[in-house]
Amino acid sequence: MQVVLLKDVRDLGKKWETKQVRDGYARNFLIPQGLATPARPELMREIALRKETAAIKAAAAETRLSAALANLEHANVTIRRPAGEKGQLFAGIGQEEIAEALSKIVGADIPADILLIPKPIKQVGTYNITLKRPQSEVSYGFQIIVEPQEPQSAPSQHVSSSA
């Protein structure tokens, strides 16, 4: 029986793929669990349209991200966090927090997994961070300046561009 997967199924395939499976596997497991539906011509047309729309959206997002990252090349991002007397931060700054700050700065969604940071930042100082997109050979660099926060003020982020 030919089915269209409605969700990712381990050892079978990803969402919206068409797979040939045994009738019993489809009727007794995949379809009742909501993991698949029988492949019908009208469903196949709808899936083709969804894939095409998703590809167009992905290309537009990639273009926006490329433009945003090009502007980031010489930016300095300043982050102020509470720190001890020796400059050790009370809480580390990780990929997710840096990606969120960059997303606000450049105006495009930056996934945390493209930031090349070996471990969370736990000291006051200046750090060179690299962004590497998986589909591209191009990498982008910028600096993060971590400064101690003045007492009784909320955590802040500041961006300056030095050309």
Order of alpha helices (4+ residues) and beta strands (2+ residues): beta-beta-beta-alpha-beta-beta-alpha-beta-beta-beta-beta-beta
